[in-house]
Amino acid sequence: MSFLSIASPALGRRVELAAPPARIVSLVSSATETLFALGAGDAIVGVTPFCARYVAGLAAPVVADYVSADLETVRAVRPDLVIATDGVQLPLARRLAEARLPVVILPVPQSRFGILENTVALGALAGRLAAARALCDALERGSAELVATAPARRPRGYAELWFGRHQRRPGGRAFVHDLLQLAGLEPIHGDRPDGYAVPDLAEVARLAPEVVVVFSEPEHPIDAAELVRERGWDRAFAPRVVASTVERGRNLIHDGPSFLDTARWLRAELGLRP
């Protein structure tokens, strides 16, 4: 009898685990952070270059980039389990699965509740379900505290996310929306039934957000304040401008347990009070 059997329609595969995996390749930084939080970090034998941002002293070797990998490098660490996502990483996950590697994919969260779902899934995969439930309880308590202490009037907020050179804004089906709300903001695109879309900058100007949060990566840095000045927003509606980075606890697009730290940081940065 197997420990766990997981079907993955997106990959056309079923992964059978005879026991909790002793050798895990995590291609998702949030999964890496979560597994360490669950006490399963010793099982991680391969990561991407981005995972070390969220786990201090991470010693596991880099075996893949986020969207590409050398199959033999991944095979060389003899994984019992490979964790990927169903976002832009899905083509890589399919390639690894076709090579008969034991790949399981996690959905990109559409809300903070999706982060909890992925935490439970990782706990089940790693044989750490009780620890996963306890972590979810702690995250829910932290979220409830932020909701209870939110400002009476939430400033209208706009987030602009730069994935390399690709510009997006979160809609109502993105966990970033929840993070902005937990920070005390009212996202101006919260009523949109999408996850991430190319922003209509003229529309943003008409909506005149009071806060503009800009995320960018170190490989393609964006000067948030300069961006606002170039567009004339500093004169048109003079928003507060905050820059988000890949640093743990300041990363608007990271969906690991430290997403709550990011919400707390953003609230403190804006000086929002109940």
C-alpha positions in Angstrom: 0.0 0.0 0.0 1.4 3.4 -1.0 1.8 6.3 1.4 0.2 8.7 -1.1 -1.1 8.6 -4.6 -1.5 11.9 -6.5 -3.2 12.4 -9.8 -2.2 15.4 -11.9 -4.5 15.9 -14.9 -2.4 18.8 -16.1 0.6 16.5 -16.4 -1.3 13.4 -17.5 0.5 11.5 -14.7 -0.1 9.9 -11.3 2.7 10.0 -8.7 2.8 7.1 -6.3 4.8 7.7 -3.1 5.6 4.6 -1.1 6.7 6.7 1.9 7.2 10.4 2.7 9.8 11.6 0.3 13.4 11.7 1.6 14.7 13.6 -1.4 12.7 16.6 -2.7 13.5 19.0 -5.5 11.6 22.2 -5.0 11.4 24.5 -8.0 9.1 26.9 -6.1 10.5 29.3 -3.6 7.3 29.5 -1.6 7.2 25.7 -1.4 10.8 25.7 -0.2 10.0 28.2 2.5 7.0 26.2 3.5 8.8 22.9 3.7 11.4 24.4 6.0 8.7 25.9 8.1 7.2 22.4 8.4 10.5 20.9 9.5 11.0 19.1 6.2 13.9 21.2 5.0 16.4 18.3 5.4 14.7 16.5 2.6 15.3 19.2 0.1 18.1 18.2 -2.3 17.6 20.6 -5.1 16.2 24.2 -5.6 16.2 27.1 -8.0 18.5 30.2 -7.5 15.5 32.1 -6.0 14.8 29.8 -3.1 17.7 31.1 -1.0 16.0 34.4 -0.7 13.5 32.9 1.7 15.5 30.4 3.6 18.5 31.6 5.5 21.6 29.4 5.0 20.0 27.2 2.4 22.6 24.6 1.5 20.7 22.5 -1.2 22.3 22.8 -4.6 20.7 24.8 -7.5 19.5 22.2 -10.0 17.2 24.3 -12.2 16.1 27.8 -13.1 12.5 28.8 -12.7 11.4 27.9 -16.2 14.2 25.7 -17.5 16.3 22.8 -16.3 18.8 20.3 -17.5 17.2 16.9 -17.0 20.4 15.1 -16.1 21.2 17.7 -13.4 17.8 17.1 -11.8 18.1 13.3 -12.2 21.6 13.5 -10.5 20.1 14.4 -7.1 17.8 11.3 -7.3 14.5 13.0 -6.3 11.6 11.1 -4.8 9.5 14.2 -5.5 9.7 17.3 -7.7 7.5 20.3 -6.8 6.5 22.8 -9.5 3.5 25.1 -10.2 0.9 25.4 -12.8 1.7 29.0 -13.8 4.5 29.9 -16.3 6.3 26.9 -14.8 3.9 24.4 -16.3 5.9 23.7 -19.5 8.9 22.8 -17.4 6.8 20.6 -15.2 5.5 18.7 -18.2 8.9 18.3 -19.6 10.2 16.8 -16.3 7.1 14.6 -16.0 7.6 13.3 -19.6 11.1 12.3 -18.5 9.5 10.1 -15.8 10.5 12.3 -12.9 8.0 12.3 -10.0 6.5 15.8 -10.5 3.6 17.2 -8.5 2.3 20.7 -9.3 0.8 23.2 -6.9 -1.7 25.8 -8.2 -0.8 29.4 -8.2 -2.9 30.8 -5.3 -5.9 33.0 -6.3 -6.2 34.2 -2.7 -4.6 33.9 0.7 -6.7 30.8 1.2 -4.9 29.2 -1.8 -1.7 29.7 0.2 -3.3 27.7 3.0 -4.4 25.0 0.6 -0.9 24.6 -0.8 0.5 24.5 2.8 -1.8 21.5 3.6 -0.9 19.9 0.3 2.8 20.2 1.0 2.3 18.9 4.6 0.5 15.9 3.2 3.3 15.3 0.6 6.1 15.6 3.2 4.3 13.5 5.9 4.0 16.7 8.0 0.3 17.2 7.9 -0.1 18.1 11.6 2.7 20.7 11.3 1.0 22.1 8.1 -2.4 22.5 10.0 -0.6 24.2 12.8 1.1 26.6 10.4 -2.2 27.3 8.7 -3.8 28.1 12.1 -0.9 30.6 12.8 -1.3 32.2 9.4 -5.1 32.5 9.9 -4.5 34.1 13.3 -2.1 36.6 11.8 -4.5 37.4 9.0 -7.4 37.9 11.5 -5.2 40.3 13.5 -4.5 42.4 10.5 -8.1 42.4 9.5 -9.2 43.5 13.0 -6.6 46.3 13.1 -7.2 47.6 9.6 -7.7 51.4 9.2 -11.3 52.6 9.4 -10.9 54.1 5.9 -8.7 52.1 3.6 -6.6 54.1 1.2 -7.2 53.1 -2.4 -4.1 51.2 -3.6 -2.6 50.2 -7.0 0.0 47.5 -7.4 2.2 47.3 -10.5 4.2 44.1 -10.8 7.2 43.8 -13.1 8.1 40.2 -13.9 11.4 40.9 -15.6 10.3 43.3 -18.4 6.7 42.2 -18.3 4.3 44.6 -16.6 1.2 43.4 -14.8 -1.4 44.5 -12.2 -3.3 42.1 -9.9 -7.0 41.7 -10.1 -9.5 40.1 -7.8 -8.3 36.6 -8.5 -4.7 37.1 -7.2 -3.4 36.5 -3.7 -1.6 39.9 -4.1 -5.1 41.4 -3.8 -5.5 39.8 -0.4 -2.0 40.9 0.7 -2.9 44.5 -0.2 -6.1 44.2 1.8 -4.3 42.7 4.8 -1.9 45.7 4.6 -4.9 48.0 5.0 -5.4 49.1 1.4 -8.5 48.9 -0.9 -7.1 47.6 -4.2 -8.5 49.6 -7.1 -8.7 46.5 -9.3 -10.2 44.2 -6.7 -13.5 43.9 -8.6 -11.8 42.6 -11.8 -12.4 38.9 -12.4 -8.8 38.2 -13.5 -5.6 37.4 -11.8 -2.9 39.4 -13.6 -3.4 41.7 -16.5 -1.5 44.3 -18.4 -2.4 47.6 -16.7 -4.4 50.3 -18.5 -2.3 53.3 -17.3 -4.9 55.9 -18.4 -7.5 54.1 -16.4 -5.2 54.0 -13.4 -4.7 57.7 -13.7 -8.5 58.2 -13.8 -8.9 56.0 -10.7 -6.3 58.2 -8.9 -5.0 55.7 -6.3 -3.7 57.1 -3.1 -1.0 54.5 -2.8 1.1 53.0 -5.6 3.2 49.9 -4.8 5.7 48.8 -7.5 7.4 45.4 -7.4 10.5 44.7 -9.5 13.3 42.2 -9.6 17.0 42.9 -9.2 17.7 41.7 -12.8 15.4 44.4 -14.1 15.0 47.0 -11.4 12.3 49.7 -11.7 12.7 53.0 -9.8 9.1 53.3 -8.4 9.3 57.0 -7.6 10.8 57.8 -11.0 8.1 55.8 -12.7 5.4 57.8 -11.0 7.1 61.1 -12.0 7.6 60.0 -15.6 3.8 59.4 -15.9 2.9 62.7 -14.3 1.1 60.9 -11.5 3.0 62.9 -8.9 1.4 66.0 -10.1 -2.0 64.6 -11.1 -2.9 62.8 -7.9 0.3 62.6 -5.8 0.1 59.1 -4.5 2.3 57.6 -1.8 4.9 55.4 -3.5 6.4 52.2 -2.1 8.9 49.9 -3.8 8.6 46.2 -3.2 11.6 43.9 -3.8 12.5 40.2 -3.8 13.7 40.5 -0.2 11.9 38.2 2.2 9.1 40.1 4.0 9.0 42.8 1.3 8.1 40.7 -1.8 4.6 41.4 -3.0 4.5 38.4 -5.3 5.9 35.7 -2.9 3.2 33.3 -1.7 5.1 31.5 1.1 4.3 31.9 4.8 6.2 35.2 4.9 3.5 36.8 2.8 2.1 38.0 6.2 5.4 39.7 7.0 5.1 41.5 3.7 1.6 42.7 4.6 2.9 43.9 8.0 5.9 45.6 6.4 3.6 47.5 3.8 1.2 48.6 6.5 4.2 49.9 8.7 5.7 51.6 5.6 2.5 53.5 5.0 2.0 54.3 8.6 -1.6 53.0 8.6 -3.4 52.8 11.9 -6.7 51.4 13.1 
